[in-house]
Amino acid sequence: MKRFLALSRTTHGILDIAAPAFCALLWLGKFPQWQIILLSLFTAFAGYTAIYALNDLVGIRMDREKFSGEGINQGYSVEASDMRYPLAQNVLSYRSGMMWFVFWFVLTLIGSYLLNPAIIAIFIAATGLEIIYCLLFKVTYLRTLVSGLVKVSGPLAAVFVVNANPPLRFLILQIIWLLFWEVGGQNIPADWNDVEEDKRVHAKTIPLLFGSEKTGLIVIISLTLSVITSLFLPLISPIHLGWSYLLVSVLAGFFLLLRPGFQLYQSRDRRHAARLFDKASYYPLAQLLLIVIFFAIVGYLPHLINL
């Protein structure tokens, strides 16, 4: 089972579920029914499990080429494992990996249909974009934007669980926030961490094509825009979140995005790229915990005061 979990980068996938969970609560303004919560969590887990497995299935040749020299690098704490890239290491057969992907793909389709059939289209689009992302590895650095769209799809689907007709302007706001977080906090740091391996196979990534100084600047700009955009996210919620909420949200952005981003820009060291990736991975979880605590305070504190 460890090989299959490594294929789907399950630790990272579980962290990713925090983003759609946060967005669903933000749009709804309260906790949904427990049946919806359980089905949504299961469907999100199935979806991320399938998509991450697909990444390795499509990119198996490139992964083997990348790590054919010195082997697989250390990676990041959120997904560090001796079994990283199990297909490339030949510890898991391609057939087994494909069966694993199909199993979770089908379960995601079923869960999506039960929640809102419109989510099926989002999931299929994300699957197609993930394939495109992998195939563009040696073609163009713009694949980074494709990665952002894939990462946006989960939270986008979560919105349609709680709101069948969401306003387009708020969807665009959420997409921009997540897109800049993914580009500056996840995709570019991941490519920076793999820069030596990517150079060996002539990949087209931002760190390789633009150099460390310009890449560091792109990271800073992206993360800054993500944090600034987060200031407007409370506009989406039907309840008033207030300045205290905004303050804690910005502090989370500073400590998990901006500070490690500036450290990477100053050092231009791949170890700081991995550190930024790790800290940025916890940013959606911090946002989820913040809104859960806020809902709990708003919902229960008045009752306690009246006792």
C-alpha positions, -999 to 999 in steps of 0.1 A, spaced: 0 0 0 29 24 7 38 23 -30 3 33 -40 2 61 -14 36 73 -27 23 73 -62 -5 96 -52 16 117 -28 -11 112 -3 4 133 24 5 163 1 -30 154 -13 -45 154 22 -31 189 27 -45 200 -6 -80 191 6 -78 221 29 -82 245 0 -116 233 -13 -128 228 23 -119 264 31 -135 277 -1 -167 258 6 -170 273 41 -161 307 28 -189 307 2 -215 290 24 -208 311 55 -215 282 79 -209 245 83 -229 223 58 -248 192 68 -225 164 80 -236 141 51 -223 167 27 -191 172 46 -183 134 46 -192 129 9 -172 161 -1 -141 150 19 -142 115 3 -147 129 -32 -119 154 -27 -96 127 -14 -104 105 -44 -99 133 -68 -65 144 -55 -54 107 -53 -63 102 -89 -48 133 -103 -15 129 -85 -12 93 -97 -20 105 -132 10 129 -130 34 100 -125 17 78 -150 19 104 -178 54 115 -168 70 81 -162 95 84 -190 106 119 -181 109 110 -144 131 80 -153 152 102 -175 155 129 -148 166 107 -120 187 83 -141 220 99 -130 223 105 -92 189 91 -83 159 108 -68 166 139 -47 156 145 -11 123 163 -20 102 181 6 91 171 41 54 170 31 61 143 6 96 130 14 98 93 10 122 66 -3 94 55 -26 89 89 -43 82 83 -80 75 45 -75 69 40 -112 102 56 -122 120 35 -95 103 3 -108 89 -5 -73 54 -4 -88 42 -16 -121 26 7 -147 -4 -16 -149 -9 -15 -111 -6 23 -111 -31 26 -139 -56 4 -121 -51 25 -90 -58 57 -110 -89 43 -127 -103 31 -93 -101 66 -77 -111 83 -110 -144 64 -110 -150 70 -74 -145 108 -79 -170 107 -108 -196 90 -86 -190 114 -57 -191 144 -80 -224 133 -95 -240 129 -60 -228 163 -49 -235 182 -81 -232 168 -117 -216 200 -128 -185 191 -108 -179 161 -132 -170 186 -160 -145 204 -137 -129 171 -127 -126 159 -163 -111 193 -174 -86 190 -145 -76 156 -157 -71 168 -192 -51 198 -180 -29 175 -158 -20 155 -189 -12 187 -209 9 199 -180 30 167 -180 34 167 -218 47 204 -218 77 195 -196 102 200 -224 80 224 -245 74 256 -226 76 272 -191 40 283 -195 31 249 -182 33 266 -148 0 283 -155 -15 250 -165 -4 236 -131 -22 266 -115 -54 258 -133 -53 222 -122 -48 232 -85 -76 257 -89 -101 231 -100 -105 214 -66 -116 246 -48 -137 256 -78 -156 223 -76 -161 228 -38 -179 261 -46 -204 243 -67 -211 219 -38 -225 247 -17 -236 272 -44 -252 261 -76 -250 295 -92 -219 314 -79 -212 350 -91 -185 350 -117 -166 379 -102 -161 360 -69 -151 329 -88 -124 349 -106 -112 364 -73 -108 329 -58 -90 317 -90 -65 345 -89 -58 340 -52 -51 303 -57 -33 307 -90 -7 330 -76 -3 308 -45 3 277 -67 27 294 -90 48 312 -64 45 288 -35 43 254 -51 52 250 -88 82 272 -92 98 261 -58 93 225 -69 110 231 -102 137 251 -84 143 221 -61 147 199 -92 168 223 -113 198 201 -116 177 171 -127 157 192 -151 188 207 -166 200 172 -174 169 164 -196 166 199 -211 133 208 -195 116 241 -200 110 255 -165 111 290 -151 142 285 -129 161 271 -158 151 296 -184 150 328 -164 178 322 -138 177 324 -100 174 362 -97 144 366 -120 128 335 -108 131 347 -72 115 379 -82 86 361 -99 81 341 -67 80 373 -46 55 390 -70 33 359 -72 31 354 -34 26 391 -27 -3 392 -52 -18 361 -36 -17 376 -1 -31 409 -14 -59 391 -31 -67 372 1 -77 406 16 -107 406 -7 -118 370 0 -142 380 28 -163 397 1 -173 362 -10 -187 352 24 -224 359 33 -213 367 68 -191 396 81 -157 383 89 -142 415 102 -107 430 107 -96 404 132 -101 377 106 -82 397 80 -53 404 103 -48 367 112 -52 358 75 -25 382 64 -2 370 92 -6 334 79 3 347 44 34 365 58 48 336 78 39 308 53 44 326 20 62 359 20 89 353 46 101 320 31 97 335 -3 121 364 6 145 339 21 146 320 -12 151 352 -31 180 362 -9 197 328 -8 187 314 -42 194 280 -27 173 249 -36 170 240 1 151 272 6 130 264 -24 120 231 -7 113 250 25 91 275 7 72 246 -9 67 230 25 54 261 43 32 271 13 16 237 14 3 245 49 -12 279 38 -46 266 28 -48 245 60 -41 277 80 -69 294 62 -92 265 69 -84 264 106 -89 302 108 -124 301 93 -134 271 113 -123 288 146 -141 320 135 -173 301 128 -170 284 161 -166 317 179 -194 334 160 -217 304 165 -211 295 201 -197 325 219 -230 344 220 -247 313 235 -220 310 262 -223 347 271 -261 343 276 -257 314 299 
